[in-house]
Amino acid sequence: MEITKVLVANRGEIAVRIIRACQEMGIPTVAVYSDVDKSCLHVEMAEESLPLGDPTPAQSYLNIPKIIDAAKKSGANAVHPGYGFLSENAKFAKACADAGIKFIGPTAEVIEGMGDKIAAKRTMRMAGVPVIPGFTGEEKNETIEEACQRIGFPVLIKASAGGGGKGMKVVTSPDGLSEAIASARREAKSSFGNDELLLEKYLSKPRHIEFQILADEHGHVVHLFERECSIQRRHQKVIEETPSVAMDAELRKKMGDAAIMAAKTVGYSNAGTVEFMLDADRNFYFLEMNTRLQVEHAITEMTTGIDIVKWQIKIASGEPLTLEQDKIIQRGHAIECRIYAEDPGKGFMPSTGTLKTVELPTGINIRHDTGISQGSQISPFYDPMLAKLIVYGEDRKDASRKMEWALSNYIALGVTTNIPFLRAIIHHPSFATGDIDTHFIETYFKSWSSAEVLPPEVLIAAAIDDLRHSAVVDEPGAEAAQENHSPWAHAGRWRIDS
Ligand code: MV4
């Protein structure tokens, strides 16, 4: 089926990314927007746009009838859901199919199957993909207590309908077990409406390594190698890179084969990610499968030269995937930093307001994906990620240095950002050696204040910026009058690092 018009059911940088891919392919796009997003970049870029109304996600980007309606009204014959919002919603994929609109992603059945963690794990175990030793309640003649003896403490209780770390509990000894199970069950029931649990051996310091896969609708599947995503905070990724220093060619081949096996087993189509945990002894275990395009897809694009979003659209239109596994080459090293409007010095509190000044680092092999620009309102309704800064280098050291340069030349004023925090991570000796795991931030940045690492001139600049903004608040109209006298209007490129 030829895709002739794509409705992009998302906002921000990913909507912009998808619209760009469509434009390069000559496919017109339809943007949708909530009341607070009317002047966003994605709306400006798309050929057409339709309003969704109220900015709350439930009334806008998560509202299935409104989005299906918009697709019908605009004559779009395909919908790209991006990530988040409706991207892993099987009901939405089904609603699209029922309306004769192509959902750019896997089928509703596959989304649903992967959303159920117990079912997904069982499927993978049967397909020979390594899974973490555990107990799902199907094991006949075994009680939970016996299972824990077999698995060994500590064990981890997970909600089957959870995912992304929601509803997990570590139990270190038999004492607290039954109480922990009871409370996990109650929480799962109230959070997910499903009280099914699974128990697993708890891996104490795993790395999170995921494989990007592409699968067409005719059974051909390839992987585009791994991404190392261990640097995260409360299940929110902060820095991703590829390749992972924890891998060698042999392990990469094994995990890549397992990822392809996982995709083939469930009849996967389109782009997807198979998540694994890798323990200190380099054992790997299937964790879950993300049935969508991911935030961090760009680092894979940088190291393989493959445009994942274009392939999603070609695959959805029924084209065969012409990539061959042994011709896909991982070259160089890419790192992504997620720039958030939040204050790492104040418990990562989200920061809202108007983005006043933006100056971006540019140069060879620097990619900046964003949906905002100078003057944008950062609202409290959506994810506080402002942008993704992605760099490519010959090797890890080269890429790290480029990232450090790019971060130190990145100016975004008006809202507080995590840029100083990102710089501190890149500078950390354990990051430099690649000695990272999923507890990295918790271990080294438990209480962190930008004052500890920032040179005094940055603090002075921040203070000036504060003063300037307080003047704006005190005196309406002061902002415009002041604009040309502001130090930012004349400073030119200003190096934090000097
Ligand atoms: C685990 C684990 C340790 N042992 N399972 C977090 C997300 C959810 N999908 C599964 N997660 C974990 N499962 C066992 N048996 C540690 C985590 C985990 C984690 C995994 C991937 C990326 C970041 C993480 C951060 C904390 C905990």
Boltz pocket constraint, residues with backbone or C-beta under 6 A from the ligand:
constraints:
  - pocket:
      binder: B
      contacts: [[A, 132], [A, 156], [A, 163], [A, 164], [A, 165], [A, 166], [A, 200], [A, 201], [A, 202], [A, 203], [A, 204], [A, 206], [A, 207], [A, 208], [A, 229], [A, 230], [A, 232], [A, 235], [A, 276], [A, 277], [A, 287], [A, 288], [A, 438]]
      max_distance: 6.0
